């Protein structure tokens, strides 16, 4: 995972575990030399589906703020970090 994150956030990469949902996904904050990202690692191949959904929300109004999709694989999604209220709180 570190090798995939270095081009996105800059080396060296430091991971901070934020949340873990057993059997579903883990969420990390990736700190790099250039920027910080939120990384979601899925147990299955849901990352690309979630990436498409998040990207489609970004085409809407300014509020709520929607993270940018910076990178994706079948099982990993890398998003821009947005401080404040989580997106899920606005859409659920």
C-alpha positions as MATLAB code, in Angstrom:
seq = 'XXXXXXXXXXXXXXXXXXXXXXXXXXXXXXXXXXXXXXXXXXXXXXXXXXXXXXXXXXXXXXXXXXXXXXXXXXXXXXXXXXXXXXXXXXXX';
ca = [
       0.000    0.000    0.000;
       2.835    2.428    0.814;
       4.223    2.111   -2.733;
       0.829    3.047   -4.166;
       0.478    6.055   -1.847;
       3.937    7.602   -2.333;
       3.145    9.079   -5.789;
      -0.107   10.538   -4.408;
       0.989   12.087   -1.089;
       4.792   12.070   -1.328;
       7.403    9.955    0.432;
       7.809    9.051    3.190;
       4.270    7.915    3.955;
       2.999    7.499    7.507;
      -0.343    5.750    8.074;
      -2.716    6.474   10.932;
      -5.578    4.002   11.456;
      -8.829    5.928   11.854;
     -11.494    3.242   11.770;
     -11.810   -0.473   11.158;
     -14.990   -2.318   10.259;
     -14.198   -6.010   10.553;
     -14.795   -7.877    7.317;
     -15.640   -4.658    5.418;
     -13.012   -1.921    5.329;
     -10.278   -0.022    7.116;
      -9.885    3.742    6.957;
      -6.507    5.447    7.329;
      -5.080    8.937    7.166;
      -1.946    8.901    5.009;
       0.554   11.649    5.817;
       3.122   12.338    3.109;
       5.712   15.010    2.372;
       3.377   16.802   -0.086;
      -0.126   16.334    1.338;
      -2.473   14.224    3.437;
      -5.123   11.823    2.160;
      -7.855    9.574    3.468;
      -7.404    5.952    2.399;
     -10.139    3.333    2.460;
      -9.066   -0.280    2.031;
     -11.930   -2.648    1.261;
     -12.103   -6.387    1.924;
     -13.772   -6.879   -1.459;
     -13.581   -5.100   -4.778;
     -15.891   -2.182   -3.882;
     -13.349    0.638   -4.165;
     -14.006    1.490   -7.826;
     -17.784    1.520   -7.255;
     -17.408    3.832   -4.263;
     -14.986    6.043   -6.242;
     -17.564    6.511   -9.021;
     -20.250    7.419   -6.480;
     -18.077    9.941   -4.663;
     -16.935   11.500   -7.957;
     -20.545   11.881   -9.125;
     -21.431   13.750   -5.904;
     -18.642   16.228   -6.640;
     -20.584   17.468   -9.667;
     -23.350   18.806   -7.408;
     -23.671   22.008   -5.379;
     -20.803   23.429   -3.306;
     -22.288   22.151   -0.029;
     -21.740   19.559    1.225;
     -18.046   19.524    0.366;
     -17.144   16.286   -1.366;
     -13.623   14.825   -1.334;
     -11.741   14.412   -4.597;
     -10.810   10.914   -5.724;
      -7.028   10.980   -6.053;
      -6.423    7.283   -6.771;
      -8.201    3.951   -6.817;
      -7.581    0.254   -7.228;
     -10.020   -2.630   -6.912;
      -9.650   -2.649   -3.121;
      -8.272    0.802   -2.232;
      -9.643    4.330   -2.551;
      -7.539    7.462   -1.919;
      -9.468   10.665   -1.209;
      -8.559   14.261   -0.459;
      -8.936   15.085    3.203;
     -11.710   17.510    4.071;
     -11.839   18.721    7.651;
     -15.147   19.006    9.445;
     -18.372   17.070    9.213;
     -18.073   13.692    7.412;
     -19.785   13.472    4.022;
     -21.957   10.573    5.215;
     -23.567   12.886    7.790;
     -24.812   15.124    4.981;
     -26.118   12.442    2.638;
     -27.664    9.947    5.040;
];
